[in-house]
């Protein structure tokens, strides 16, 4: 797959459509990978920027993080357009199965300009957070191309000015970013427990899906502490990012003034998605990131190339059980819900490969949960 743009006849101009309604990192990854795919086939990219799902925070428009006037007036508009909103008819679009993309050509997903103006009713919609790669394509080379595309995006001036000011003061390229997810993941997990049904251990149940999500994205604080101690010994300075004040508390208690909280650096006047995008750009300029399988931190590594360190690899069984029981409020659950939670936690642990992290030793999951 080549990302070199191919010239097309304006009369036959066609588009790839993309859209996501969740977090900032996911939206940006979706936009960039779709744009790269479209360029390879001489197609334009049309990215719809819908109101944000309430669970992901205050909704804001695309114009809050991009200069849409510069986008529309400059040469980049020949390749990419971003539109605020996602009308009701658009949700009927067919979501593209990325597993099948190597067998599906971009031309098969493209729509005409007339259909694009109708905002995509019934058309194929790309909704991804992972790289879109051709068969046997080198991911490292593809990431370099995506990074170059990001550099062409006209960033909102207020956001970019704030990032540059912080960079001048702190020298972000010499700092370690520490990214701790909690917020919306914990909320959805607790809701899944409250709405428990006997089918909870089913692989498609909400409890199973959100437990998997929690284990991917929310390592225990102690796993971060071990890694942070190692880098603090080398005199690295730490910049802390989180979507939850509660998640920051144990880190502030442990390290005090030795860490800088990214939330304290946000300029006055930035709201909603601007604040998240500001933090994403700060993170992308750091030298390395300690995090987990979160699209927010992964996109930061994609657009800025810091080294990524997975905090999950430093987790211990009892610590992971403790943060999970705290998240679901295990002690307050009904007995039948606790039983289902234990079964789901065990199958998720095995699915995530944590038994390998724990050297393959036998772990009594129910006892871990009760002790936690």
C-alpha positions as CSV (number, residue, x, y, z in Angstrom):
1,X,0.0,0.0,0.0
2,X,1.5,3.3,-1.0
3,X,0.3,6.6,0.6
4,X,1.3,8.7,-2.4
5,X,-1.8,10.5,-3.6
6,X,-3.2,9.6,-7.0
7,X,-4.9,12.3,-9.1
8,X,-8.5,11.7,-9.9
9,X,-11.0,13.2,-12.3
10,X,-13.2,15.7,-10.3
11,X,-16.2,14.5,-12.2
12,X,-15.6,11.1,-10.7
13,X,-14.4,12.2,-7.3
14,X,-15.0,9.6,-4.7
15,X,-14.6,9.4,-0.9
16,X,-13.8,7.1,1.9
17,X,-16.0,7.9,4.9
18,X,-14.9,7.5,8.5
19,X,-16.4,8.4,11.9
20,X,-16.2,7.5,15.6
21,X,-18.2,8.9,18.5
22,X,-15.9,7.9,21.4
23,X,-12.6,9.4,22.7
24,X,-10.1,11.8,21.2
25,X,-7.4,9.2,20.6
26,X,-9.8,6.8,18.8
27,X,-11.1,9.6,16.6
28,X,-7.7,10.8,15.6
29,X,-6.4,7.3,14.9
30,X,-9.5,6.6,12.7
31,X,-9.0,9.8,10.8
32,X,-5.3,9.3,10.1
33,X,-5.4,5.6,9.0
34,X,-8.4,6.2,6.8
35,X,-6.7,9.2,5.2
36,X,-3.6,7.2,4.5
37,X,-5.7,4.4,2.9
38,X,-7.7,6.9,0.8
39,X,-4.5,8.5,-0.5
40,X,-3.2,5.2,-1.7
41,X,-6.2,4.8,-4.0
42,X,-6.6,8.4,-5.2
43,X,-9.7,8.9,-3.0
44,X,-10.6,11.8,-0.7
45,X,-11.3,11.3,3.0
46,X,-14.5,12.6,4.6
47,X,-14.4,12.4,8.4
48,X,-17.6,13.0,10.3
49,X,-17.1,14.4,13.8
50,X,-20.3,13.5,15.8
51,X,-21.3,14.6,19.2
52,X,-19.3,12.6,21.8
53,X,-20.9,9.7,23.6
54,X,-21.8,11.2,27.1
55,X,-19.7,8.5,28.9
56,X,-16.6,9.9,27.2
57,X,-17.0,13.5,28.5
58,X,-18.3,16.9,27.4
59,X,-19.0,17.0,23.7
60,X,-17.2,19.5,21.5
61,X,-16.9,20.0,17.8
62,X,-14.0,19.3,15.4
63,X,-13.4,23.1,15.1
64,X,-12.3,23.0,18.8
65,X,-9.2,21.1,17.9
66,X,-8.7,21.7,14.2
67,X,-8.6,25.0,12.3
68,X,-11.4,24.0,9.9
69,X,-11.1,27.2,7.9
70,X,-7.4,26.5,7.1
71,X,-8.3,22.9,6.3
72,X,-11.0,24.0,3.8
73,X,-9.0,26.8,2.3
74,X,-5.6,25.0,1.9
75,X,-4.3,22.3,-0.4
76,X,-5.0,19.7,2.2
77,X,-8.7,20.0,1.3
78,X,-8.0,18.2,-1.9
79,X,-7.5,15.1,0.2
80,X,-9.4,15.5,3.5
81,X,-12.5,17.2,4.8
82,X,-13.8,17.1,8.4
83,X,-17.5,17.8,9.1
84,X,-19.1,18.4,12.5
85,X,-22.1,16.3,13.3
86,X,-23.4,12.9,12.4
87,X,-27.1,12.9,11.3
88,X,-29.4,10.1,12.2
89,X,-29.3,8.6,8.7
90,X,-25.6,8.2,8.9
91,X,-25.8,5.7,11.8
92,X,-27.4,3.3,9.3
93,X,-24.1,3.0,7.5
94,X,-22.3,-0.3,7.2
95,X,-19.3,-0.4,9.6
96,X,-16.2,-1.9,7.8
97,X,-14.8,-5.1,9.2
98,X,-11.1,-4.4,9.4
99,X,-10.3,-8.1,9.5
100,X,-11.4,-8.3,5.9
101,X,-9.6,-5.2,4.6
102,X,-6.7,-7.1,3.0
103,X,-9.3,-8.7,0.7
104,X,-11.4,-5.5,0.2
105,X,-10.0,-2.8,-2.0
106,X,-10.6,0.9,-1.1
107,X,-12.5,1.3,-4.3
108,X,-15.1,-1.1,-3.0
109,X,-15.6,1.1,0.1
110,X,-15.7,4.4,-1.8
111,X,-18.8,6.6,-2.3
112,X,-19.5,9.2,-4.9
113,X,-19.5,12.9,-4.1
114,X,-23.3,12.9,-4.3
115,X,-23.6,10.2,-1.7
116,X,-21.0,11.9,0.5
117,X,-23.1,15.1,0.5
118,X,-26.0,13.0,1.7
119,X,-23.7,12.2,4.6
120,X,-23.3,8.6,4.0
121,X,-26.7,7.0,4.5
122,X,-26.1,3.3,4.0
123,X,-22.5,3.7,2.8
124,X,-19.5,1.9,4.2
125,X,-18.0,3.7,7.2
126,X,-14.5,3.0,8.5
127,X,-14.4,3.0,12.3
128,X,-11.0,1.8,13.5
129,X,-8.5,2.5,16.2
130,X,-5.8,0.1,14.9
131,X,-3.5,0.4,11.9
132,X,-5.0,-0.3,8.5
133,X,-2.3,-2.2,6.7
134,X,-2.0,-4.0,3.4
135,X,-0.9,-7.6,3.3
136,X,2.7,-8.0,4.3
137,X,3.1,-4.2,4.7
138,X,5.7,-2.9,7.1
139,X,4.0,-1.3,10.1
140,X,6.9,0.9,11.1
141,X,7.1,2.5,7.6
142,X,3.3,3.0,7.7
143,X,3.5,4.7,11.1
144,X,6.1,7.2,9.6
145,X,3.6,8.1,6.9
146,X,0.8,8.5,9.4
147,X,3.0,10.7,11.5
148,X,3.7,12.9,8.5
149,X,0.0,13.2,7.8
150,X,-0.6,14.3,11.3
151,X,2.0,17.0,10.9
152,X,0.0,18.5,8.0
153,X,-3.2,18.9,10.1
154,X,-3.9,22.6,11.0
155,X,-4.2,22.4,14.8
156,X,-6.4,24.9,16.7
157,X,-4.2,27.8,17.5
158,X,-5.1,28.2,21.2
159,X,-4.4,24.5,21.8
160,X,-1.1,24.5,19.9
161,X,0.1,27.7,21.6
162,X,-0.6,26.2,25.0
163,X,1.4,23.1,24.1
164,X,4.4,25.1,22.8
165,X,4.4,27.2,26.0
166,X,4.5,24.1,28.2
167,X,7.2,22.6,26.0
168,X,9.4,25.7,26.4
169,X,9.0,25.6,30.2
170,X,9.4,21.9,30.9
171,X,11.3,20.5,28.0
172,X,8.9,17.7,27.3
173,X,11.4,15.7,25.3
174,X,13.3,14.9,28.5
175,X,10.2,13.8,30.5
176,X,8.4,10.5,31.2
177,X,4.7,10.6,30.6
178,X,2.7,8.5,33.1
179,X,-0.8,7.7,31.8
180,X,-3.4,6.1,34.1
181,X,-6.9,5.3,32.8
182,X,-9.9,4.8,35.1
183,X,-12.9,7.2,34.6
184,X,-15.4,5.9,32.0
185,X,-14.0,2.3,32.2
186,X,-14.9,2.0,35.9
187,X,-18.3,3.5,35.3
188,X,-19.2,1.1,32.6
189,X,-17.9,-1.9,34.6
190,X,-20.0,-1.0,37.7
191,X,-23.1,-0.6,35.5
192,X,-22.4,-4.0,34.0
193,X,-22.5,-5.4,37.6
194,X,-25.7,-3.6,38.5
195,X,-27.4,-5.0,35.4
196,X,-26.1,-8.6,36.0
197,X,-28.1,-11.4,34.5
198,X,-27.4,-15.2,34.7
199,X,-25.8,-14.9,31.2
200,X,-23.0,-12.7,32.6
201,X,-20.2,-15.3,31.9
202,X,-21.2,-15.3,28.2
203,X,-18.3,-14.1,26.1
204,X,-20.5,-11.3,24.6
205,X,-21.9,-10.1,27.9
206,X,-21.3,-6.5,29.1
207,X,-19.6,-7.8,32.2
208,X,-17.2,-9.8,30.2
209,X,-16.5,-7.1,27.7
210,X,-15.9,-4.4,30.3
211,X,-13.8,-6.7,32.5
212,X,-11.6,-7.4,29.4
213,X,-11.5,-3.6,28.8
214,X,-10.5,-2.9,32.4
215,X,-7.7,-5.4,32.4
216,X,-6.3,-4.1,29.1
217,X,-6.4,-0.4,30.2
218,X,-6.1,-0.2,34.0
219,X,-3.0,-1.7,35.6
220,X,-2.7,-1.3,39.4
221,X,-0.8,1.7,40.7
222,X,2.0,-0.5,42.2
223,X,2.9,-1.7,38.7
224,X,3.5,1.9,37.7
225,X,5.4,2.6,40.9
226,X,8.0,-0.1,40.2
227,X,8.7,1.3,36.7
228,X,8.7,4.9,37.9
229,X,11.2,4.2,40.7
230,X,13.6,2.8,38.1
231,X,13.4,5.9,35.9
232,X,13.4,8.3,38.8
233,X,16.7,6.8,39.9
234,X,18.0,7.9,36.5
235,X,16.7,11.4,37.3
236,X,13.9,11.4,34.8
237,X,11.1,13.9,35.5
238,X,7.5,12.7,35.5
239,X,4.4,14.2,33.9
240,X,1.2,12.6,35.0
241,X,-2.0,12.1,32.9
242,X,-5.3,10.7,34.0
243,X,-9.0,11.0,33.2
244,X,-9.8,10.8,36.9
245,X,-8.8,12.7,40.0
246,X,-9.2,9.6,42.1
247,X,-6.7,7.8,39.9
248,X,-4.1,10.6,40.5
249,X,-4.5,10.5,44.3
250,X,-2.1,7.5,45.1
251,X,0.5,8.9,42.8
252,X,0.4,12.3,44.4
253,X,0.5,10.7,47.8
254,X,3.5,8.6,46.8
255,X,5.6,11.1,44.8
256,X,4.3,14.5,45.9
257,X,6.0,17.4,44.1
258,X,8.3,15.0,42.2
259,X,5.6,14.6,39.5
260,X,3.8,17.3,37.5
261,X,0.1,16.9,36.9
262,X,-0.8,17.6,33.2
263,X,-4.3,18.8,34.3
264,X,-2.6,21.7,36.1
265,X,-1.0,22.8,32.9
266,X,-4.2,23.2,30.8
267,X,-4.5,26.9,29.8
268,X,-7.6,28.8,30.8
269,X,-10.3,28.9,28.2
270,X,-9.8,25.3,26.8
271,X,-12.9,23.2,27.1
272,X,-14.2,19.7,26.4
273,X,-12.3,17.9,23.8
274,X,-9.7,20.7,23.6
275,X,-8.4,19.8,27.1
276,X,-8.0,16.1,26.1
277,X,-6.3,17.0,22.8
278,X,-4.0,19.4,24.6
279,X,-2.9,16.5,26.9
280,X,-2.6,14.2,24.0
281,X,-0.1,16.6,22.3
282,X,1.8,17.0,25.5
283,X,2.1,13.3,25.9
284,X,3.2,12.8,22.3
285,X,6.2,15.1,22.9
286,X,7.5,13.3,25.9
287,X,10.5,11.0,25.7
288,X,8.7,7.9,26.8
289,X,5.2,6.8,28.1
290,X,4.3,4.4,30.9
291,X,0.8,3.2,30.1
292,X,-1.4,0.3,29.1
293,X,-3.5,-0.7,26.1
294,X,-5.3,2.6,25.8
295,X,-5.8,4.3,22.4
296,X,-5.1,7.7,24.0
297,X,-1.5,6.8,24.9
298,X,-1.0,4.6,21.9
299,X,-2.0,7.4,19.5
300,X,0.4,9.7,21.4
301,X,3.2,7.2,20.5
302,X,1.9,7.1,16.9
303,X,2.1,10.9,16.3
304,X,5.2,11.7,18.3
305,X,7.2,8.5,18.5
306,X,8.0,8.3,22.3
307,X,9.0,4.9,23.6
308,X,6.1,3.0,25.1
309,X,6.4,1.0,28.4
310,X,3.5,-1.3,29.2
311,X,2.7,-1.1,33.0
312,X,0.7,-4.3,32.8
313,X,3.9,-6.2,32.6
314,X,4.8,-5.2,36.1
315,X,1.5,-6.2,37.7
316,X,1.2,-8.8,40.4
317,X,-1.9,-11.0,40.9
318,X,-2.9,-9.6,44.3
319,X,-2.5,-6.0,43.1
320,X,-4.6,-6.7,40.0
321,X,-7.3,-8.4,42.0
322,X,-7.3,-5.4,44.4
323,X,-7.9,-2.7,41.8
324,X,-10.6,-4.9,40.1
325,X,-12.5,-5.5,43.3
326,X,-12.3,-1.7,44.1
327,X,-13.6,-0.9,40.6
328,X,-16.7,-3.3,40.9
329,X,-17.2,-2.6,44.6
330,X,-17.0,-6.4,45.1
331,X,-17.9,-6.6,48.8
332,X,-21.2,-4.8,48.2
333,X,-22.3,-7.1,45.4
334,X,-25.0,-9.7,45.8
335,X,-23.6,-13.3,46.3
336,X,-24.7,-14.4,42.8
337,X,-23.1,-11.4,41.2
338,X,-19.8,-12.0,43.1
339,X,-19.8,-15.5,41.8
340,X,-20.3,-14.3,38.2
341,X,-17.7,-11.6,38.6
342,X,-15.2,-14.2,39.8
343,X,-15.8,-16.4,36.8
344,X,-15.5,-13.6,34.4
345,X,-12.4,-12.2,36.0
346,X,-10.7,-15.7,35.8
347,X,-11.6,-16.1,32.1
348,X,-10.4,-12.6,31.3
349,X,-7.1,-13.2,33.2
350,X,-6.5,-16.3,31.1
351,X,-7.5,-14.5,27.9
352,X,-5.1,-11.6,28.6
353,X,-2.2,-14.0,29.2
354,X,-1.6,-12.9,32.8
355,X,-0.8,-16.5,33.7
356,X,2.3,-16.0,31.6
357,X,3.2,-12.8,33.4
358,X,2.9,-14.7,36.6
359,X,5.4,-17.3,35.4
360,X,2.6,-19.9,34.8
361,X,2.2,-20.5,38.5
362,X,-1.2,-21.7,39.8
363,X,-3.3,-18.7,41.0
364,X,-6.4,-19.1,43.2
365,X,-8.5,-16.4,41.6
366,X,-11.5,-16.7,43.9
367,X,-9.2,-16.5,47.0
368,X,-7.5,-13.4,45.5
369,X,-10.8,-11.6,45.1
370,X,-12.0,-12.5,48.6
371,X,-8.7,-11.4,50.1
372,X,-8.6,-8.2,48.1
